[in-house]
């Protein structure tokens, strides 16, 4: 097969049996242990919007019991946050995230693809063209040797939060910042273009030949699945035991909480590392729902803004109740989501990326 | 009728789309399916009563469903009709420390109820493997057991009172808040374990105990499950009733290890998980006795968990054994035979022989202290009809053996649709007739969970 772009479209013919890897799909035994972990099940109490229910739907699609244009299939493929909170609690080891990618790869082809998704993927492709600004431009150098570690500049981060990469570089000035670097493909893979996502990830892997340090939990998780875990280091992993200083506010240690990045936690099992860093520079407060999705979920906040806010609201309540100065994110999507939620609430709590908070400590 | 259902529960709580119905066609039991015609999620007892009255008038089956985590196909709508989901009725109504009881709506999760009790220094002992997801109403309906059965008993030992809606729409309140109350037949006990065939439970009052001040967990390893079974007898005759006494064979250990990474013994043939709770000194003494009994029975190693986290990890791993087993194959069929404790080792040996004779892979784990075994057949593929047939023949023999040894076909999972064909062998025809007459008295139109108990 040539031309990766075509693959997802040609698969939309009626062979629904080949949508899913049957090995992955058969793993689920419907025990229901995933129900309490699922944010959308918590919203509805309806099996249809639970991981177990969605796997039943995938099976119905694969077996032809439900037609590809069934409205419940379309609704659930999009209602799922894709946070993968169901994976660590699954004793059977169902790879739900992988199945969701395969599902959307089929469900979101051609005209079935939500309009907002089409727009966002287009926008992300354009975002690579953004020039590297300020301090980064000075640090940028090509080519990179395979022995070197490079800082990856996320597509959205580059345009929305350029200061995050600057902070990361201030904390780890030895990192190379190649000018030419594309997108990691997570956005594509999670939004119905698994083949294109994989291709982009491999391209990025070739552009940054050594270890890749990333400030985005979501990118780290996806990139690892394609180019290998050993080549990907999330920033808080990279900075373990290397950060000094304290974050103080008005003569006392700042109180900070962490919002986990879903894919970093559920996909890569990285959650102790950012907590350890925060504990080393500030007074750390664990939010009761720190591990639960904030509702940003990649494109979700834009594709399903109402549901995204329903997921976010209880989290903002928790943040407000925790008596903290900062809530810290390890993924730019979460950062954007938290900032918007806090602004709407006119909260005095500030949301920061972990790189920015650690830089405050070092300064 | 749909318009009336909509008027009762609201259109957002009535689900009719094909995809929405498909996910309610099964529960946690493999191989059983039945497509419902509607799914409804009522908000309170009153709505449940109106729906049931309507269903009786129209002669439409109603299948009550909590979390759908049961393992006997108890919530599969075999003949279609309405699946009634109880998940919206999920409030804890009260915890009364001076009466040592809690009152909750039917859809509250077992874990949430336990946490609410713990917040008052109290303890709800029954802990079925699915406690994080299962509902208290579902636990009562199936008389759920769990890991603490040996010392603390099962769900029925804690149910003080129930609010139940009869299929004809009457609301009855059985029992209440009293430990002593013999006014009338014990309908509370009759409905506990009735598997949604006599009425829909909407509210539950449970008795609580003081939270034990200390608890510990340990593991003993043996060469074989039979040997672990013998150690169980040794422990129970040493004057100890551990709160937990569970065993796992090698296949189960492998599956659990893959999920939980606990560092279990790499070559032992079986594991015995034991635990006790209560006063520090009492727990320490029972651990001495258990350890000695295990060593006398030829344990190749005994370890006790260092702290609460470690203990909890061991217990969690045990609760996850069944789903973890599905790592070994695509289809896992699990059984629930129970035998008198002194026959445990014999039963284990007989299960091995049966599995070999029928050429099936059988992994066995269970509540050793209760004589309750979960032999589980692991098959490569859900499409392997020949393999499934062999597994079913093997299980029929397992049941017969359990009965022959003075045991039963289901210790705690329930009858549902899965065990109904074997029930008469266990109960005899006179009892089966009586059960059917009781069912008719409660449900003259036969609308409630048809094809299960009483059918």
Contacts between the chains, C-beta under 8 A, distances in Angstrom:
chain1	res1	chain2	res2	distance
A	26	B	330	4.0
A	26	B	331	7.8
A	26	B	381	7.3
A	26	B	382	6.2
A	27	B	326	6.3
A	27	B	327	7.7
A	27	B	330	7.4
A	28	B	326	7.9
A	29	B	28	7.1
A	29	B	30	6.8
A	29	B	322	7.9
A	29	B	323	5.9
A	29	B	326	4.6
A	29	B	332	6.0
A	30	B	26	6.2
A	30	B	27	7.1
A	30	B	28	5.3
A	30	B	30	7.9
A	30	B	68	7.9
A	31	B	28	4.9
A	31	B	69	6.5
A	31	B	130	7.0
A	31	B	322	6.9
A	31	B	323	4.4
A	32	B	27	8.0
A	32	B	28	5.8
A	32	B	67	5.6
A	32	B	68	5.9
A	32	B	69	4.3
A	32	B	130	6.7
A	32	B	133	4.8
A	33	B	69	8.0
A	33	B	130	7.0
A	33	B	132	6.7
A	33	B	133	6.0
A	33	B	320	7.3
A	33	B	323	6.1
A	35	B	67	6.4
A	35	B	133	4.9
A	36	B	109	7.0
A	36	B	111	7.9
A	36	B	132	5.4
A	36	B	133	5.7
A	45	B	41	6.6
A	45	B	85	7.3
A	45	B	87	4.2
A	45	B	88	5.9
A	45	B	90	7.8
A	46	B	15	6.9
A	46	B	20	7.3
A	46	B	41	7.5
A	46	B	85	7.8
A	47	B	23	4.5
A	47	B	24	6.0
A	47	B	68	6.8
A	47	B	85	7.7
A	48	B	15	7.2
A	48	B	19	6.6
A	48	B	20	4.8
A	48	B	23	5.1
A	50	B	23	7.9
A	52	B	23	7.7
A	53	B	23	3.8
A	56	B	22	6.1
A	56	B	23	4.7
A	56	B	25	7.7
A	56	B	26	7.2
A	57	B	19	5.7
A	57	B	22	6.7
A	57	B	23	6.6
A	60	B	19	7.1
A	60	B	22	5.1
A	65	B	22	6.7
A	66	B	18	6.1
A	66	B	19	5.7
A	66	B	22	6.5
A	70	B	17	7.9
A	70	B	18	6.3
A	70	B	19	5.3
A	71	B	17	6.4
A	71	B	19	7.2
A	72	B	17	5.0
A	72	B	18	6.8
A	72	B	19	2.4
A	72	B	20	5.6
A	72	B	22	7.9
A	73	B	19	5.9
A	75	B	19	8.0
A	76	B	19	7.1
A	90	B	323	7.2
A	91	B	259	5.0
A	91	B	320	3.7
A	91	B	321	7.9
A	91	B	322	7.8
A	91	B	323	3.7
A	91	B	324	4.2
A	92	B	323	4.5
A	92	B	324	6.6
A	92	B	326	4.3
A	92	B	327	6.3
A	93	B	258	7.3
A	93	B	259	6.6
A	93	B	324	7.9
A	93	B	327	5.5
